[in-house]
Amino acid sequence: MMKPLLLFLGDLGGGELLLVMVFLIPLGLLYFLPSIIGRKRPDFLIILLVNLLAGWSIIGWFIALYLAVRRQTSLAPTAYATGATSVADELSKLRDLRDQGVITSEEFERQKNNLLS
């Protein structure tokens, strides 16, 4: 009589347990390789979900791998979005706009208060 393929760990002897560990641990690492590669990416959760839910299919595993190794595309950040400009720079720009007549003195004061608060 053949033993069932899925055994409880208590039924395994020392040699069988070692054999299971030798094969299952590397296979588990290989299965989650896309998630391991993409663990520091901002879209890690998406990679993990694709890997976990669709990784059992070869196509799903390769999609997760592609998501993990693809080059990140980002828009060129503006100086204001990155915080590279200081409040003094912004105030001087507002002052120049006020002096040119582009904005009124009231708008200048309101924007100045927004920057300083």
Summary of the structure (lengths in Angstrom):
residues: 117
radius of gyration: 28.9
end to end distance: 79.8
largest distance: 94.8
contacts: 246
relative contact order: 0.07
helix: 68%
strand: 0%
